[in-house]
Amino acid sequence: MNGRVLRIELRRSVAPWAGALVLTTALAFLYLIPGPWWRGTTEWTAQWTSMSLWTRSVLFYLWPLAVGLGALQGLRDHRSRMSELLTSTPRPARHRAAALAGTTAITLASAFAVLVLVGGVQVLARTGYTHPGWLPVSLVGALSLVAGALLGMGAARALPSVFTPPALAVAAFVFTALLHMSPGRTQTVTADGFAVTEPNRLSLLSPAVQDVREAFVTLSASVHAGQTVWLLAMAATGFALLVAAAPRTRLFALTPLLAGAVVALLVLPSDPRRMFVVDEAAAEPVCDGPVCVTRTQQARLPDLAAPGKEALRLLDGALGGRAPVSVRENTSVVPDGATPRWSAGTVLVDFDDDLVAGAEGDELTRALVAQGLAPGCTPVGWSSFGADQFAQTVAASWVLGDFAPVPARLPDDLRRELDAETRPVWEELKALPRAEQHARIDAMRAAALSCEGDPFEALKGGASR
């Protein structure tokens, strides 16, 4: 398709409007609707991988939109009542189909590229860690819009009706929604008896990404390969339906879609741990003495280093040889609902944890002391307020010698509750003989590190279970 044909098609088709609609609605969603893409280490403009995954997440509605717009484009000849005239011309049908499909593909891919560019410019200004690993995520996202539009065109050509575009858009939206609900999820029970759901390979047939949990976690190569096969097969079916004239030929045109689905399901991983994997280069530690962060968060190291070293010094003075010897960013990836795993020799830090998020200086030192003594045992992906924070407050106050809540920034009602629960326990602990204080702290720490028992009860002198 030369430039002259492209210009003519752009003037005659809805392709430019389709690209503009995709771009503006995506930007409006990411900028105007508050959500997890606005905050934390996985903010959509904070890291390259997070940016590519969040722009893929909006495909839950962009892809159905592309299918519907493609169907509208596919009805152009039918609306103008030129179908019979065009079939009588010597120009092959595949040439006309290529011009129609190519124009739409270029505009939709360009719109998605601009969306990625808008995010990428902001990421470039905010992080010093640049890598090419995000490119496959975004390329598959652009391919999904093109494939969806082609499928919509072909379906509209095969079923020329004014109701075809909205029906296809709704069907595509239902398809993506179902794949992120019960058909695309497998229910499991954690070791603690919590019922949770995990994605299965069916969910990966959706072009949208559902989970963006860590800045150093990305989609695996097998996911990219399986989704590419599936989307190319979808595009092939759409193009075949565009050029097919006879009902039998249109039936055969469905072969690539069915074959692609089978091959994709064979390629896509079934284990959730092989769907989202740790990017080893992104998770590589960058250290200042005993304090380490991942490469994605290396800009935070100067602010963490001094409080981290001070926290280790305080813990060594309080615990002696049993104290942790390093502070490291937590790079373990466990499914939602699982019990956290802690190390006695390392203070593991999650920058999205309320304990350390927003803390700095002395507040951060206290938070790290609390994390080293009594790491929380709330199941991954859950939130709670209670025994974990109570134990951390008493333990950190015991080491530092003065009472202060952990985390430091709490709403007034939670601060009052924490103070009422913990201050009497701290005063009682201080009044005990030193040996008894250490015994209670050791019992609390054992319960906290193993996530078996109640560390706050141990501090009160009761049973740790």
Buried (B, 14 or more C-beta within 10 A) or exposed (E): BEEEBBEEBBEEBBBBEBBEBBBEBBBEBBEEEEEBBEEBBBBBBBBBBBBBBBBBBBBBBBBBBBBBBBBBBBBBBBEEEEBEEEEEEEEEBEEBBBBBBBBBBBBBBBBBBBBBEBBBEBBEEEBEBEBEBBEBBBBBBBBBBBBBBBBBBBBBBBBBEEEBBEBBBEEBBEBBBBBBEEEBBBEBEBEEEBEBBBBBBBBBBBBBBBBBBBBBBBBBEBBBBBBBBBBBBBBBBBBBBBBBEEEEEBEEBBEBBEBBBEBBBEBBBEEBEBBBBBBEEBBBBBBBEBBBBBBBBBEBBEBBBBBBBBBBEBBBEBBEEBBBEBBBBBBBBBBBBBBBBBBBEBBBBBBBBBBBBEBEEEBBBBBBBBBBBBBBBBBBBEEEBEBBBBBBBBBBBBBBEEBEBBBBEBEEEEBEBBBEBBBEBBEBBEEEEEEEBBBBBEBBBBBBBBBEBBBBBBBBBEEBE
